[in-house]
Amino acid sequence: MYLLLLNLLMGTPIDITQLPIQNEVYIVAIDVKVNPTNMPSAMLWDDPILLLYRQVSTFENIRADVVREELTQSYQSGMYQPVVLRTRQTESLTIHFMNLIGEGEAPVRIVQGPVCKSCPDAPETKAYTFSYGPQADQSQFPFLASIHTHGIKYTIDQDGTRAGNNMLNGPDHDGLVPPGQQRTYFYEQLDFAGVWPMHDHALPAHTVGRGLHMALVVEPVRPKVNPAHDFLLIYSDYPDYDQYIDDFYSGQFIPPFIHMQNSNVMHAHAINGYAAMLAPRMRMSVNMGATRFDAMRTDLIGDPKTPVFEVNLGDLVRFRFLSYGSSVTHSFHLHGHVWWDSETEKYSDLVNIPAGDSREILFYAGGPPYHLRSNMFLPDDKPVRSGPGDWLYHCHIIPHVKHGMWGVFRVLDQRPEMVQE
């Protein structure tokens, strides 16, 4: 039963090569009540309230309850992917944005309750949730939302913020959107290729860590390489622990899923929206007659909720990384593989991704790195290096592995022709 459950919940990889090139899109922000970890419900205060972006085809006749239910089903089935927009360098991008947070049958209203389940009579342990929808006027934080984009060319009125003296020039310079309303962000030229963060900047300390972020992939006009797979990993934390603890002690609002006696919940570290917590997997493996050391066995417990990347031996693979880390640098370490690190000019099997930044690597699945020789990328002489198998990948900050930041890179024993670039 555990095996069936977790197989149904494994995350779907983001392969950039499968995304369409788009120059005009419709995006909504909405609240959903879902559990991004594999922690049993009994170990949670309640299913967390996440704030997520969702791409839709149009705003015509849009209903918050319908969008929320579709997103909830997608998330619970393991098919959820963070929004990734793909476009091309030198072109423009138009984003029509609508804030649906709290619209319709929102998950929660203003609630006061004990943070600790076992100490309900201690008033000093009480905390407050945010308020949504009709109760928003009673909240210290009405749920405005926006889209702020890194790295591309736009004017100040498209910045997605409310800061400085800009609003003296008129309401069009207010980049924030109230619940139920919309605005259009126009970026006149995507002048630099790369993977760029896009996130809320209305109340980022409380929203970005709860999922209100996405990625913008700007493809170069003339790509230097065309890999068989171009995977994107987005690192994030549920929630921003330090910020929420500061808010708790200063008497501010904190989210409803902070359970002060459960560090597993407070330290969920996610990849593409999911965190494969080791604690429940250890319990499952013991219950199935194995040991706690078998928690990462997928033949016994099933694939994790985090992405499982399935490739053929010899495939040229590019990984791109984007980090929304709260206060620490995340990393990517892949067992059995190395790549050429152009920044340090050495071979490596680990790359660090600072918060708010992106990185990329290239290598052959189960085979050699893809490295720099004479200003041209060439494959190594050996067609196979480490070979097929289920290779573990994870953040090399070890506590982050415990709290969900790991997955499987699955190299199948099928060998396409090794393409010489």
SULVENRA-V740710 format. One record per residue. RES is the residue in one letter. PSI is psi in whole degrees, -180 to 180 (* if undefined). Layout:
<<RES | PSI> <RES | PSI>>
This chain:
<<M | -44> <Y | -43> <L | -46> <L | -43> <L | -49> <L | -32> <N | -35> <L | -21> <L | 2> <M | 146> <G | 151> <T | 128> <P | 153> <I | 113> <D | 109> <I | -31> <T | -19> <Q | -3> <L | 142> <P | 154> <I | 124> <Q | 145> <N | -7> <E | 123> <V | 162> <Y | 125> <I | 136> <V | 154> <A | 135> <I | 157> <D | 137> <V | 149> <K | 98> <V | 163> <N | 109> <P | -7> <T | 177> <N | 24> <M | 134> <P | 147> <S | -32> <A | -20> <M | -1> <L | 154> <W | -44> <D | 169> <D | 131> <P | 152> <I | 108> <L | 153> <L | 122> <L | 151> <Y | 152> <R | 130> <Q | 132> <V | 168> <S | -29> <T | 162> <F | -6> <E | 126> <N | 27> <I | 141> <R | 128> <A | -41> <D | -37> <V | -46> <V | -43> <R | -42> <E | -42> <E | -43> <L | -38> <T | -46> <Q | -41> <S | -43> <Y | -47> <Q | -26> <S | -7> <G | 6> <M | -3> <Y | 140> <Q | 140> <P | 152> <V | 129> <V | 118> <L | 133> <R | 126> <T | -167> <R | 145> <Q | 144> <T | -10> <E | 177> <S | 167> <L | 131> <T | 125> <I | 115> <H | 122> <F | 135> <M | 135> <N | 109> <L | 12> <I | 123> <G | -5> <E | 152> <G | -145> <E | 81> <A | 153> <P | -39> <V | 162> <R | -167> <I | 128> <V | 136> <Q | 131> <G | 168> <P | 138> <V | -35> <C | 122> <K | -32> <S | 0> <C | 59> <P | -15> <D | 3> <A | 101> <P | -28> <E | -12> <T | 7> <K | 150> <A | 172> <Y | 147> <T | 170> <F | 165> <S | 146> <Y | 169> <G | -134> <P | -21> <Q | 5> <A | -29> <D | -13> <Q | -5> <S | 149> <Q | -24> <F | 82> <P | 144> <F | 72> <L | 157> <A | 164> <S | -178> <I | 119> <H | 129> <T | 138> <H | 150> <G | -7> <I | 170> <K | 126> <Y | 167> <T | 167> <I | -30> <D | -6> <Q | 14> <D | -17> <G | 28> <T | 170> <R | 97> <A | 159> <G | -148> <N | 10> <N | -35> <M | -13> <L | -21> <N | 3> <G | 160> <P | -22> <D | -17> <H | 1> <D | 110> <G | 0> <L | 150> <V | 122> <P | 161> <P | 136> <G | -2> <Q | 175> <Q | 163> <R | 168> <T | 131> <Y | 130> <F | 124> <Y | 112> <E | -26> <Q | 125> <L | 89> <D | -19> <F | 129> <A | 157> <G | -173> <V | 121> <W | 140> <P | 146> <M | 128> <H | 166> <D | 141> <H | 20> <A | -46> <L | 63> <P | -29> <A | -24> <H | -17> <T | -39> <V | -42> <G | -17> <R | 6> <G | -1> <L | 70> <H | 159> <M | -173> <A | 145> <L | 119> <V | 116> <V | 110> <E | 141> <P | 156> <V | -41> <R | 93> <P | 142> <K | -23> <V | 147> <N | 88> <P | 161> <A | -33> <H | 139> <D | 87> <F | 147> <L | 128> <L | 126> <I | 117> <Y | 136> <S | 169> <D | 133> <Y | 110> <P | -166> <D | 94> <Y | -51> <D | -43> <Q | -43> <Y | -36> <I | -41> <D | -44> <D | -37> <F | -48> <Y | -19> <S | 2> <G | 13> <Q | 176> <F | 148> <I | 158> <P | 160> <P | -13> <F | 9> <I | 117> <H | 105> <M | -19> <Q | 11> <N | 92> <S | -23> <N | -37> <V | -42> <M | -24> <H | 35> <A | 122> <H | 122> <A | 154> <I | 121> <N | 37> <G | -6> <Y | 148> <A | 120> <A | 81> <M | 136> <L | -30> <A | -51> <P | -31> <R | -36> <M | -44> <R | -42> <M | -44> <S | -39> <V | -42> <N | -24> <M | 12> <G | 5> <A | -154> <T | 172> <R | -19> <F | -5> <D | 17> <A | -24> <M | 4> <R | 119> <T | -22> <D | -24> <L | -45> <I | -20> <G | 163> <D | 151> <P | 169> <K | -25> <T | 163> <P | 138> <V | 114> <F | 115> <E | 118> <V | 167> <N | 150> <L | 128> <G | -8> <D | 136> <L | 122> <V | 133> <R | 132> <F | 132> <R | 142> <F | 141> <L | 129> <S | 129> <Y | 37> <G | 144> <S | -53> <S | 6> <V | 159> <T | 131> <H | 170> <S | 166> <F | 118> <H | 127> <L | 123> <H | 143> <G | 4> <H | 152> <V | 163> <W | 167> <W | 121> <D | 107> <S | -21> <E | -44> <T | -9> <E | 54> <K | 164> <Y | 146> <S | 159> <D | 21> <L | 138> <V | 134> <N | 140> <I | 100> <P | 154> <A | 131> <G | 7> <D | 173> <S | 158> <R | 168> <E | 155> <I | 159> <L | 136> <F | 169> <Y | 132> <A | 122> <G | 6> <G | -147> <P | 170> <P | 172> <Y | 100> <H | 176> <L | 123> <R | 124> <S | 43> <N | 17> <M | 139> <F | 126> <L | 147> <P | 156> <D | 165> <D | -30> <K | 125> <P | -26> <V | 135> <R | -69> <S | -24> <G | -173> <P | 167> <G | 176> <D | 102> <W | 129> <L | 137> <Y | 149> <H | 161> <C | 138> <H | 12> <I | 102> <I | -41> <P | -27> <H | -29> <V | -47> <K | -38> <H | 22> <G | -6> <M | 71> <W | 165> <G | -165> <V | 131> <F | 105> <R | 110> <V | 114> <L | 148> <D | 63> <Q | 127> <R | 102> <P | 167> <E | 132> <M | 116> <V | 127> <Q | 121> <E | *>>
